[in-house]
Amino acid sequence: MIRVISTKKLTEAQRALLPETDFYLEDYDALEVTYLEANLHSDDEALFIFTSTHAIEACFPEGRLPDRMLNCCCVGRKTAARLEKMGHRILAVEDRAELLAERIINKYSSRSFIYFCSSRRLDTLPDRLLEAGVRLEERVVYQTGFNQRILDKQFDAILFFSPSGVESFLGSNQLHDATAICIGPTTAQAVKKHTDKFISAESPSAEAVLQAARQLLVNRHDG
């Protein structure tokens, strides 16, 4: 039995990827998100940057419909798909912020951008764009706080989905001998400060993180 804890609440479909016959699974939200009132006003030439579905929730809360189509650049396929489903136009989508920044610089550097972000957003994207002279306005549309939970047991694997989630977890717990499974390289860099025992998922999705956890079972059997 492999003991796994996820620092993000999982859907039933996601939990099913770790069969109860082989895995003991706990999950909780290490981060608390508070949505703020979002200002969508802009001139007609601005392009919009979304790097999370939380930003979409803040800009378009339940019952609020878009009053016009936005031209968007996104981090994450799920983020892009959700905006596209709402009728917005996706100009660029990448799996990592640094890749999106380079794509914007190469193709849209003459345009102005509005970046909907968190109060704890990473510097990667805005710093690179500003360094390249891209006109950028940041609008904080949600606040991210820590939900620090003290665990009463140790785990074989800990699933992390953001650098902030790593910080929240380690604020009240230790990794001990657990393998940290990270959604991407930025999260892995945050974990690397505390342990060398970590792996990154093959793609930035919760499902890929869970598939990486399944691989621990394979490795244990092979061993």
Steps between C-alpha positions, in 0.01 A plus 500: 500500500642835393393797712437815296387848596395762247532870583201567275151352523446242229189411304354151526628422151849608603490301824405191299843512332647375830312176578411447864644149481851645457483856633394678815409852385428820688443839343446856617542851364829642622400836355197716570381715210296818542363655184506877457289720278664495159524801273475388138507847350766558236560663169410292198864421418599333828566128521428305818717252690352221711727255680242315711135404513476699824548818298216392272276437802578849630436672168191301413330388822189288477232691319731760344520465125772654283380822336752458219754259365846529654824421320690282746841350563503216752712274713341155510283308255207483743510876551496557125224245440278661760539846349444366151179330613379839625549646154837668541779482247824323596805655335764300686516222756805343664550261789744728683511872571850547363398343168195723474714805570736413216212438262345837585834676454558332164153556357311771691763729650343811346168439676392594852394234751284469808604218733234367739691346788519400864629701792778238518579480130847391389741750345589283200251632247472872588873543556587351162240706315599826667867422438418470129311828501152352465227727635339314788235587757446261788160467663475291816165319482543242777690464824679182596545409868635198683283227649757345729399156619710299744514138389488218752668240279781465250453434128690330222410768246386863520336658197579867437332728247670837553794663681251663737359157582850382589549800728165446667562129565849553638376776726358235734643166383817326393563290192676226697585224250208565265539542125371839388310478172482838327270629229783678319856634511416820690340301781792256487742788551312597816518141627867465407591751773387242758567155354662317209225238507255640246371437150311716250188390317529453125245775437354777718171339602362336813451180302869489405598554864283204600648287222843578641377382839382174339853451372619476862295181529659360183846586627429335835388179329799506265729550796 
